[in-house]
Amino acid sequence: NHLLKEFRLPTGRGLTIDIEGVKMIDDSYNANPSSVILAIKRIDLIKSNGNNKIFIFGDMLELGKESLSEHKKIADYLNNSDINIVITYGKHSYNTFTNLKNSIIKKHFSSIDQLRSYLKIITKKGDLIYLKGSRTMQLERIYKAGLA
């Protein structure tokens, strides 16, 4: 029983962090098409209470020749979700970004520092941020240095 009390999820494995009233779920340990689709479905189940649902999507790597079509397919799932802000990061996720519908607030970055700066501007208390991307994308850099 005392082992459970001391158990901590490793970075990137679905850990929920509260940063000044913003709920962040770090699910960035890995990303493949099915795990990203599950992440989108997971966010859809969370009530927003009028706050933003922000999905930060880093590249899914090691998909080979399927990379373009798989990143485009993720846009279809995002377009049919209630996520209202999508931020993409990396060269492959640009294919997701370009296929998002216009009713979604969307932004693409190739710099993690610029992404962090943008996030600081747009987030407010009560928002939900979900990080999903391949391990190599190191999305935890978004919050490890602090969002404030």
Disulfide bonds with the S-S distance in Angstrom:
none
